[in-house]
């Protein structure tokens, strides 16, 4: 289950119907998993943050996940590549283990 609300994802994609809710949830979960694999961390690392029971995700991380979702749900192959590139730009600051 994604940490990003399905209703927020649908609003981002301008989806107003419920017919694709199951498919969108699967794609949203997969997009978040892909983002976490890209940053090589179980969750976005936020320096100097206090541990909380339910951490809020940084907006740029959420945007990266939503761009991956859009690439999988409603983009042409050419546009999907552009959306994936944009997602990587949003997710790069959270990447761990780059040896820097």
C-alpha positions as CSV (number, residue, x, y, z in Angstrom):
1,X,0.0,0.0,0.0
2,X,1.4,3.3,-1.1
3,X,2.1,6.1,1.4
4,X,0.6,8.4,-1.3
5,X,-3.2,8.7,-1.2
6,X,-5.0,7.3,-4.2
7,X,-7.3,10.4,-4.3
8,X,-4.3,12.7,-4.5
9,X,-2.8,10.5,-7.4
10,X,-6.2,10.7,-9.2
11,X,-6.3,14.4,-8.8
12,X,-2.8,14.7,-10.3
13,X,-3.8,12.6,-13.3
14,X,-7.1,14.4,-13.7
15,X,-9.0,11.1,-13.3
16,X,-12.6,11.7,-12.1
17,X,-14.0,8.2,-12.4
18,X,-13.6,5.2,-10.2
19,X,-13.4,2.6,-12.9
20,X,-9.6,2.4,-12.8
21,X,-9.1,2.6,-9.0
22,X,-7.8,-0.9,-8.7
23,X,-5.4,-0.5,-11.6
24,X,-4.3,2.9,-10.3
25,X,-3.6,1.6,-6.8
26,X,-1.4,-1.2,-8.3
27,X,0.4,1.3,-10.5
28,X,0.8,3.8,-7.6
29,X,2.3,1.1,-5.4
30,X,4.7,0.0,-8.2
31,X,5.7,3.6,-8.8
32,X,6.5,4.2,-5.2
33,X,8.4,0.9,-5.0
34,X,10.4,1.9,-8.2
35,X,11.2,5.3,-6.6
36,X,12.5,3.6,-3.4
37,X,14.6,1.2,-5.4
38,X,16.1,4.2,-7.4
39,X,17.0,6.1,-4.2
40,X,18.3,2.8,-2.7
41,X,16.6,3.4,0.7
42,X,13.5,2.0,2.4
43,X,12.1,5.6,2.8
44,X,13.2,9.1,1.8
45,X,16.0,10.2,4.2
46,X,15.3,13.5,5.7
47,X,18.4,14.8,7.6
48,X,17.8,16.3,11.1
49,X,14.2,15.1,11.2
50,X,12.5,13.9,14.3
51,X,11.3,10.3,14.2
52,X,7.5,10.3,13.9
53,X,5.0,7.5,13.7
54,X,3.9,8.4,10.2
55,X,6.4,10.6,8.4
56,X,5.3,13.0,5.7
57,X,7.0,12.5,2.4
58,X,8.8,15.4,0.9
59,X,6.9,17.1,-1.9
60,X,9.6,16.5,-4.5
61,X,9.7,12.7,-3.6
62,X,5.9,12.6,-4.0
63,X,6.2,14.4,-7.4
64,X,8.8,11.9,-8.5
65,X,6.4,9.0,-7.7
66,X,3.5,10.7,-9.4
67,X,5.6,11.3,-12.6
68,X,6.4,7.6,-12.6
69,X,2.7,6.8,-12.2
70,X,1.8,9.1,-15.0
71,X,4.4,7.5,-17.3
72,X,2.9,4.1,-16.6
73,X,-0.8,5.1,-16.8
74,X,-1.4,7.7,-19.5
75,X,1.8,8.5,-21.5
76,X,2.9,7.6,-25.0
77,X,6.2,5.7,-25.1
78,X,8.1,9.0,-26.0
79,X,6.4,10.9,-23.3
80,X,6.9,8.1,-20.8
81,X,10.7,8.4,-21.3
82,X,10.5,12.2,-20.6
83,X,8.4,11.7,-17.5
84,X,10.8,9.1,-16.2
85,X,13.7,11.5,-16.8
86,X,11.8,14.2,-14.9
87,X,11.1,11.7,-12.0
88,X,14.8,10.9,-11.8
89,X,15.6,14.6,-11.4
90,X,13.1,14.9,-8.6
91,X,14.3,11.7,-6.8
92,X,18.1,12.2,-7.3
93,X,18.5,14.4,-4.1
94,X,17.2,11.4,-2.0
95,X,19.6,8.9,-3.6
96,X,21.9,7.0,-1.2
97,X,25.2,5.3,-1.7
98,X,26.6,7.3,-4.5
99,X,30.0,7.4,-3.0
100,X,30.0,11.2,-2.5
